[in-house]
Amino acid sequence: MGDDRVTREDLETELRDTFGDAGGRAGEARTPLLAAAVVVGAVLLGVAYLVGRRIGRRSSTTVEIRRI
C-alpha cells in the first residue's frame, strides 16, 4: 500500500495544471470591465435625466395672469 496520502501540494499542483492562472487573468480583466461599467452607468444616468426633463416640460402647467 505505501504512502498514498494526497497532500496539499498535490492538490495545488493539479488545480494549477487544470485551471491555469485564472486569478491573474481575472485581475487583468477587472480594470477594463470596471471602466466599461462606469461608462454605461453614466450614459444611463444621462438618458434618464434627458427623458425626465422632457416629460417634465410636457406635463408642466402653464399659468396665465391677466389684468382686468
C-alpha positions as CSV (number, residue, x, y, z in Angstrom):
1,M,0.0,0.0,0.0
2,G,2.7,2.5,0.9
3,D,2.1,6.2,1.5
4,D,-0.9,7.0,-0.8
5,R,-1.9,10.2,1.0
6,V,-2.8,13.2,-1.0
7,T,-1.0,16.3,0.2
8,R,-2.0,19.9,-0.1
9,E,0.9,20.4,-2.6
10,D,-0.5,17.6,-4.8
11,L,-3.9,19.3,-4.9
12,E,-2.5,22.7,-5.6
13,T,-0.4,21.4,-8.4
14,E,-3.3,19.6,-10.1
15,L,-5.6,22.6,-9.7
16,R,-2.9,24.9,-11.3
17,D,-2.4,22.5,-14.1
18,T,-6.2,22.2,-14.7
19,F,-7.3,25.8,-14.4
20,G,-4.1,27.7,-15.1
21,D,-3.5,31.1,-13.6
22,A,-7.2,32.2,-13.5
23,G,-6.6,34.6,-10.7
24,G,-4.1,36.6,-12.7
25,R,-6.3,36.9,-15.7
26,A,-9.3,37.9,-13.6
27,G,-7.3,40.8,-12.1
28,E,-6.2,41.9,-15.5
29,A,-9.8,41.9,-16.9
30,R,-11.2,43.8,-13.9
31,T,-9.9,47.2,-14.9
32,P,-11.5,47.4,-18.4
33,L,-14.7,45.9,-17.1
34,L,-14.9,48.5,-14.3
35,A,-14.3,51.3,-16.8
36,A,-17.0,49.9,-19.1
37,A,-19.4,49.7,-16.2
38,V,-18.7,53.3,-15.3
39,V,-19.3,54.5,-18.8
40,V,-22.5,52.5,-19.2
41,G,-23.8,53.9,-15.9
42,A,-23.0,57.5,-16.9
43,V,-24.8,57.0,-20.2
44,L,-27.9,55.5,-18.5
45,L,-27.9,58.4,-16.0
46,G,-27.7,60.9,-18.8
47,V,-30.6,59.3,-20.7
48,A,-32.7,59.2,-17.6
49,Y,-32.1,62.9,-16.9
50,L,-33.0,63.9,-20.5
51,V,-36.1,61.7,-20.5
52,G,-37.2,63.1,-17.2
53,R,-36.6,66.6,-18.3
54,R,-38.7,66.1,-21.4
55,I,-41.5,64.6,-19.5
56,G,-41.4,67.4,-17.0
57,R,-41.7,70.0,-19.7
58,R,-44.5,68.2,-21.4
59,S,-46.7,67.9,-18.3
60,S,-45.9,71.2,-16.6
61,T,-48.8,73.6,-16.1
62,T,-48.9,76.9,-17.8
63,V,-50.4,79.7,-15.8
64,E,-51.6,82.9,-17.4
65,I,-52.1,86.1,-15.4
66,R,-54.4,88.7,-17.0
67,R,-55.1,92.2,-15.8
68,I,-58.7,93.3,-15.5
